[in-house]
Each structure stands twice: as structure tokens, then as C-alpha cells.
């Protein structure tokens, strides 16, 4: 990591990356704050805050005089189950089909970088795709994926499997932000969902996080007539 303007989020993200990559296994002793500060080129207080948040997130165990270790058992109690579009379609008795529309690696737009706490030059995978039920439009998906959180997504064969299914299989999450709204169909949505512009549509916006790091932000727009049913 560069020495200029290293923030605690940068240190936290790198430590998380190393833990997820297996460089620091469960139970492993992490370097001390002074050593980490020297490596990252930042103040010891910056490292301290990063470690403090990781401890609060249940990722590491900090003990005075005993050092900092990766927790042997990570607490990952999902508060929400990410639904699979395929399963939702097939549950209605319809045949499911998926099509990838666009796939690009690019920086996030300003509004998304601010919302997720990412740097303006962060590398993200932006995909748009369609889900069908019996060849009729079911859902239009506009998704951003944080490559730093899910590096394997660059090689994912998203022409064959939807990002929804790939992410559910590839990476867990610890937190989710979810909102629902009624919108008027844009020209793009009207074209893909086979409706007139300004048609009322149901839309869900979902962001998932893994131990404080943003994983993905998705805007899911459903074809006219969609009805959401939940069970608690």
C-alpha cells in the first residue's frame, strides 16, 4: 500500500483481504501495531482504529499482552437470505432464462463511491442483465461488484451464470441494506421489461457488506404485475 493518505479503511480492507485469502489463518497472530503502521506507511493510531473495528466486527480477537489473533470461529449470522431469482421464477412453475447484457470494469460513479465509502478510483465490475420467466421479462438487474471484496469475480463466467447466483455461492455477507420503491419506467427499463415508459414498476435496491467492506450494490427492477411475498 502507498504511504500517501492511508486511511484506517484502507488498512482494515487489506487485513480483511489477507484473512479471507488465508494469509492469516484462524488463530494466527497478527503483526503488532508498530510493525503494521510501518508497512502501511501510516500512523499507529490509524492501525489501532482499523483493528478496533475488526474486533468489533468479530473478525479478530485483541488481548492485552497476548497480541491480536484471527478468531478461530467467525460469527456470521445472516440477517437476511439473498433470494435466488432462478428459484423465485421456478417456484411459479415457469422456465427460467438469464441473459447478460453488459459487463465492464470501471470506477464507481461519484454517488456510489460516496454511498459505499469507496475511493473514486476503486475497481468495480458493473453488469446489467435480464431474468426471464417462460421467455417473458421478469427482472432487470443493474449491479456493481467491489472487486477488492470479491477478486474472483473478474474470472467468473457471468455469460453462463447470473451474478446473483455466483455471489450467493462465492461470498458470504454480514450485513445488508435493503429498500423498496415504486418507480416510473425509464426508456431503458421500458425496452427491456416490455412496457410503456412511465409505467409503474416495483424496484428493490440492495447492498451487501462483509465485515464492513461493501461487496455489491444491486438495483432490481421487476416487470409490471410483479408481487412480492415474504414469510417471517
C-alpha beads as a LAMMPS data file, in Angstrom:
LAMMPS data file: protein, C-alpha beads

232 atoms
231 bonds

1 atom types
1 bond types

-500.0 500.0 xlo xhi
-500.0 500.0 ylo yhi
-500.0 500.0 zlo zhi

Masses

1 110.0

Atoms # bond

1 1 1 0.000 0.000 0.000
2 1 1 1.227 3.504 -0.741
3 1 1 2.394 5.817 2.023
4 1 1 0.275 8.806 0.997
5 1 1 -3.063 9.371 2.723
6 1 1 -3.500 5.860 4.031
7 1 1 -6.753 5.764 5.989
8 1 1 -7.978 3.261 8.542
9 1 1 -10.449 1.878 5.973
10 1 1 -7.502 1.031 3.699
11 1 1 -5.734 -0.825 6.498
12 1 1 -8.932 -2.597 7.530
13 1 1 -9.672 -3.672 3.958
14 1 1 -6.159 -5.056 3.439
15 1 1 -6.226 -7.011 6.694
16 1 1 -9.617 -8.453 5.730
17 1 1 -8.250 -9.387 2.309
18 1 1 -5.322 -11.248 3.828
19 1 1 -7.567 -13.097 6.269
20 1 1 -10.012 -14.126 3.528
21 1 1 -7.118 -15.178 1.281
22 1 1 -5.745 -17.417 4.035
23 1 1 -2.530 -15.448 4.528
24 1 1 -3.543 -15.150 8.187
25 1 1 -5.421 -18.317 9.130
26 1 1 -7.832 -18.690 12.077
27 1 1 -5.811 -18.428 15.265
28 1 1 -2.853 -16.750 13.548
29 1 1 -1.077 -13.962 15.396
30 1 1 -1.081 -10.655 13.516
31 1 1 1.934 -8.336 13.458
32 1 1 1.956 -5.606 16.087
33 1 1 0.571 -2.117 15.548
34 1 1 4.020 -0.574 15.148
35 1 1 5.004 -3.144 12.510
36 1 1 1.741 -2.722 10.599
37 1 1 1.989 1.064 10.723
38 1 1 5.477 0.874 9.247
39 1 1 4.329 -1.479 6.488
40 1 1 1.299 0.613 5.522
41 1 1 3.090 3.942 5.934
42 1 1 0.560 5.389 8.349
43 1 1 0.213 6.439 11.963
44 1 1 -0.123 3.809 14.663
45 1 1 -3.480 5.369 15.591
46 1 1 -4.742 4.557 12.092
47 1 1 -3.843 0.889 12.550
48 1 1 -5.359 0.902 16.023
49 1 1 -8.715 2.124 14.714
50 1 1 -8.726 -0.457 11.921
51 1 1 -8.001 -3.266 14.380
52 1 1 -10.560 -1.936 16.827
53 1 1 -13.300 -2.057 14.179
54 1 1 -12.249 -5.539 13.077
55 1 1 -12.511 -6.667 16.696
56 1 1 -15.962 -5.093 16.992
57 1 1 -16.980 -6.906 13.793
58 1 1 -15.949 -10.220 15.327
59 1 1 -13.087 -10.845 12.892
60 1 1 -10.120 -10.685 15.284
61 1 1 -9.503 -11.107 18.995
62 1 1 -7.393 -8.449 20.716
63 1 1 -5.928 -9.153 24.128
64 1 1 -3.546 -7.018 26.080
65 1 1 -0.054 -8.547 26.245
66 1 1 -1.298 -11.559 24.242
67 1 1 -1.473 -9.754 20.888
68 1 1 -4.067 -9.826 18.129
69 1 1 -5.226 -13.070 16.567
70 1 1 -7.671 -14.061 13.848
71 1 1 -10.703 -15.529 15.554
72 1 1 -10.968 -19.300 15.412
73 1 1 -14.719 -19.106 14.807
74 1 1 -16.115 -16.200 12.827
75 1 1 -19.614 -15.132 13.767
76 1 1 -21.567 -14.774 10.532
77 1 1 -25.231 -14.763 11.374
78 1 1 -27.039 -13.691 8.235
79 1 1 -29.869 -11.296 8.971
80 1 1 -31.375 -11.830 5.549
81 1 1 -31.328 -14.607 2.967
82 1 1 -30.421 -13.388 -0.512
83 1 1 -33.156 -14.728 -2.807
84 1 1 -32.185 -16.546 -5.994
85 1 1 -34.052 -15.191 -8.986
86 1 1 -33.923 -18.626 -10.607
87 1 1 -35.632 -20.217 -7.602
88 1 1 -38.252 -17.473 -7.463
89 1 1 -39.129 -17.972 -11.125
90 1 1 -39.115 -21.763 -10.993
91 1 1 -41.304 -21.725 -7.869
92 1 1 -44.085 -20.295 -10.036
93 1 1 -43.784 -23.245 -12.432
94 1 1 -42.196 -21.119 -15.152
95 1 1 -38.980 -21.888 -17.046
96 1 1 -36.080 -19.635 -16.082
97 1 1 -33.713 -17.957 -18.530
98 1 1 -30.914 -15.415 -17.975
99 1 1 -29.074 -13.062 -20.344
100 1 1 -26.012 -10.909 -19.666
101 1 1 -26.382 -7.509 -21.335
102 1 1 -23.236 -5.561 -20.396
103 1 1 -20.078 -6.244 -18.400
104 1 1 -17.439 -3.573 -17.677
105 1 1 -14.656 -2.962 -15.167
106 1 1 -14.637 0.713 -14.228
107 1 1 -14.541 3.137 -11.285
108 1 1 -17.810 3.657 -9.408
109 1 1 -19.891 6.756 -10.136
110 1 1 -19.487 9.511 -7.536
111 1 1 -22.810 8.795 -5.825
112 1 1 -21.958 5.117 -5.386
113 1 1 -18.409 5.750 -4.173
114 1 1 -19.808 8.114 -1.542
115 1 1 -22.574 5.703 -0.558
116 1 1 -20.210 2.750 -0.131
117 1 1 -17.228 4.659 1.265
118 1 1 -15.023 3.693 -1.681
119 1 1 -12.252 5.641 -3.353
120 1 1 -13.116 7.319 -6.640
121 1 1 -10.616 5.047 -8.435
122 1 1 -11.824 1.792 -6.901
123 1 1 -12.094 -1.062 -9.402
124 1 1 -15.634 -2.339 -9.766
125 1 1 -17.393 -4.748 -12.056
126 1 1 -20.568 -3.226 -13.494
127 1 1 -23.043 -5.618 -15.041
128 1 1 -26.557 -5.365 -16.382
129 1 1 -28.625 -8.429 -17.137
130 1 1 -32.121 -9.783 -17.663
131 1 1 -34.024 -12.602 -15.999
132 1 1 -36.975 -14.232 -17.786
133 1 1 -39.918 -16.437 -16.818
134 1 1 -41.196 -18.516 -19.743
135 1 1 -39.316 -16.072 -22.021
136 1 1 -41.310 -13.138 -20.616
137 1 1 -39.356 -10.342 -18.866
138 1 1 -39.202 -10.913 -15.114
139 1 1 -36.407 -8.722 -13.723
140 1 1 -33.826 -6.224 -14.993
141 1 1 -30.671 -6.213 -12.858
142 1 1 -28.163 -3.354 -12.640
143 1 1 -25.317 -4.407 -10.356
144 1 1 -21.947 -3.098 -9.143
145 1 1 -19.477 -5.535 -7.532
146 1 1 -16.473 -4.433 -5.469
147 1 1 -13.514 -6.348 -6.934
148 1 1 -11.402 -5.743 -3.809
149 1 1 -14.009 -7.660 -1.797
150 1 1 -14.578 -10.386 -4.393
151 1 1 -11.450 -10.655 -6.596
152 1 1 -12.608 -13.925 -8.145
153 1 1 -15.476 -12.186 -9.902
154 1 1 -13.148 -10.957 -12.656
155 1 1 -12.822 -14.524 -13.942
156 1 1 -16.436 -15.524 -13.287
157 1 1 -18.293 -16.832 -16.336
158 1 1 -21.234 -14.472 -15.999
159 1 1 -22.365 -15.278 -19.503
160 1 1 -23.420 -18.661 -18.115
161 1 1 -24.428 -17.878 -14.524
162 1 1 -26.106 -14.764 -13.191
163 1 1 -24.178 -12.526 -10.775
164 1 1 -26.991 -13.165 -8.297
165 1 1 -26.266 -16.912 -8.226
166 1 1 -22.488 -16.531 -8.483
167 1 1 -22.283 -14.170 -5.498
168 1 1 -24.568 -16.279 -3.309
169 1 1 -22.272 -19.266 -3.900
170 1 1 -18.963 -17.382 -3.758
171 1 1 -19.069 -14.965 -0.840
172 1 1 -20.928 -14.637 2.480
173 1 1 -22.238 -11.387 3.869
174 1 1 -22.651 -9.961 7.353
175 1 1 -24.949 -7.001 6.701
176 1 1 -27.453 -5.895 4.086
177 1 1 -29.112 -2.584 3.269
178 1 1 -32.443 -3.083 1.542
179 1 1 -35.044 -0.648 0.260
180 1 1 -38.143 -0.917 -1.907
181 1 1 -39.814 1.704 -4.042
182 1 1 -42.349 2.328 -6.765
183 1 1 -40.829 3.946 -9.834
184 1 1 -41.853 5.078 -13.288
185 1 1 -40.229 3.023 -16.036
186 1 1 -37.386 4.780 -17.841
187 1 1 -36.848 4.365 -21.579
188 1 1 -34.270 1.641 -20.867
189 1 1 -36.446 -0.263 -18.417
190 1 1 -39.461 0.020 -20.717
191 1 1 -37.446 -1.515 -23.556
192 1 1 -36.221 -4.484 -21.539
193 1 1 -39.352 -5.093 -19.470
194 1 1 -41.707 -4.755 -22.459
195 1 1 -43.825 -1.920 -21.132
196 1 1 -44.512 1.718 -21.896
197 1 1 -42.257 4.470 -20.487
198 1 1 -43.573 5.826 -17.168
199 1 1 -45.333 2.526 -16.388
200 1 1 -45.339 1.991 -12.591
201 1 1 -42.777 -0.643 -11.581
202 1 1 -41.652 -2.300 -8.374
203 1 1 -37.939 -1.802 -7.635
204 1 1 -35.636 -3.191 -4.943
205 1 1 -32.232 -1.738 -4.078
206 1 1 -29.845 -3.969 -2.145
207 1 1 -26.294 -3.517 -0.819
208 1 1 -24.431 -6.316 0.943
209 1 1 -21.384 -5.982 3.191
210 1 1 -18.779 -8.400 4.529
211 1 1 -17.259 -7.331 7.821
212 1 1 -17.600 -3.655 6.967
213 1 1 -16.457 -3.941 3.357
214 1 1 -19.019 -3.334 0.591
215 1 1 -19.487 -6.392 -1.621
216 1 1 -22.177 -5.463 -4.117
217 1 1 -24.857 -2.897 -4.854
218 1 1 -27.790 -4.005 -6.997
219 1 1 -30.875 -2.254 -8.337
220 1 1 -33.517 -4.800 -9.308
221 1 1 -36.473 -3.665 -11.422
222 1 1 -39.407 -6.030 -11.942
223 1 1 -41.800 -6.368 -14.841
224 1 1 -45.339 -4.977 -14.445
225 1 1 -47.553 -7.186 -12.310
226 1 1 -44.795 -8.438 -10.012
227 1 1 -45.938 -9.240 -6.498
228 1 1 -43.558 -9.697 -3.584
229 1 1 -44.450 -12.216 -0.872
230 1 1 -42.401 -12.753 2.291
231 1 1 -42.645 -15.087 5.266
232 1 1 -41.264 -14.434 8.760

Bonds

1 1 1 2
2 1 2 3
3 1 3 4
4 1 4 5
5 1 5 6
6 1 6 7
7 1 7 8
8 1 8 9
9 1 9 10
10 1 10 11
11 1 11 12
12 1 12 13
13 1 13 14
14 1 14 15
15 1 15 16
16 1 16 17
17 1 17 18
18 1 18 19
19 1 19 20
20 1 20 21
21 1 21 22
22 1 22 23
23 1 23 24
24 1 24 25
25 1 25 26
26 1 26 27
27 1 27 28
28 1 28 29
29 1 29 30
30 1 30 31
31 1 31 32
32 1 32 33
33 1 33 34
34 1 34 35
35 1 35 36
36 1 36 37
37 1 37 38
38 1 38 39
39 1 39 40
40 1 40 41
41 1 41 42
42 1 42 43
43 1 43 44
44 1 44 45
45 1 45 46
46 1 46 47
47 1 47 48
48 1 48 49
49 1 49 50
50 1 50 51
51 1 51 52
52 1 52 53
53 1 53 54
54 1 54 55
55 1 55 56
56 1 56 57
57 1 57 58
58 1 58 59
59 1 59 60
60 1 60 61
61 1 61 62
62 1 62 63
63 1 63 64
64 1 64 65
65 1 65 66
66 1 66 67
67 1 67 68
68 1 68 69
69 1 69 70
70 1 70 71
71 1 71 72
72 1 72 73
73 1 73 74
74 1 74 75
75 1 75 76
76 1 76 77
77 1 77 78
78 1 78 79
79 1 79 80
80 1 80 81
81 1 81 82
82 1 82 83
83 1 83 84
84 1 84 85
85 1 85 86
86 1 86 87
87 1 87 88
88 1 88 89
89 1 89 90
90 1 90 91
91 1 91 92
92 1 92 93
93 1 93 94
94 1 94 95
95 1 95 96
96 1 96 97
97 1 97 98
98 1 98 99
99 1 99 100
100 1 100 101
101 1 101 102
102 1 102 103
103 1 103 104
104 1 104 105
105 1 105 106
106 1 106 107
107 1 107 108
108 1 108 109
109 1 109 110
110 1 110 111
111 1 111 112
112 1 112 113
113 1 113 114
114 1 114 115
115 1 115 116
116 1 116 117
117 1 117 118
118 1 118 119
119 1 119 120
120 1 120 121
121 1 121 122
122 1 122 123
123 1 123 124
124 1 124 125
125 1 125 126
126 1 126 127
127 1 127 128
128 1 128 129
129 1 129 130
130 1 130 131
131 1 131 132
132 1 132 133
133 1 133 134
134 1 134 135
135 1 135 136
136 1 136 137
137 1 137 138
138 1 138 139
139 1 139 140
140 1 140 141
141 1 141 142
142 1 142 143
143 1 143 144
144 1 144 145
145 1 145 146
146 1 146 147
147 1 147 148
148 1 148 149
149 1 149 150
150 1 150 151
151 1 151 152
152 1 152 153
153 1 153 154
154 1 154 155
155 1 155 156
156 1 156 157
157 1 157 158
158 1 158 159
159 1 159 160
160 1 160 161
161 1 161 162
162 1 162 163
163 1 163 164
164 1 164 165
165 1 165 166
166 1 166 167
167 1 167 168
168 1 168 169
169 1 169 170
170 1 170 171
171 1 171 172
172 1 172 173
173 1 173 174
174 1 174 175
175 1 175 176
176 1 176 177
177 1 177 178
178 1 178 179
179 1 179 180
180 1 180 181
181 1 181 182
182 1 182 183
183 1 183 184
184 1 184 185
185 1 185 186
186 1 186 187
187 1 187 188
188 1 188 189
189 1 189 190
190 1 190 191
191 1 191 192
192 1 192 193
193 1 193 194
194 1 194 195
195 1 195 196
196 1 196 197
197 1 197 198
198 1 198 199
199 1 199 200
200 1 200 201
201 1 201 202
202 1 202 203
203 1 203 204
204 1 204 205
205 1 205 206
206 1 206 207
207 1 207 208
208 1 208 209
209 1 209 210
210 1 210 211
211 1 211 212
212 1 212 213
213 1 213 214
214 1 214 215
215 1 215 216
216 1 216 217
217 1 217 218
218 1 218 219
219 1 219 220
220 1 220 221
221 1 221 222
222 1 222 223
223 1 223 224
224 1 224 225
225 1 225 226
226 1 226 227
227 1 227 228
228 1 228 229
229 1 229 230
230 1 230 231
231 1 231 232
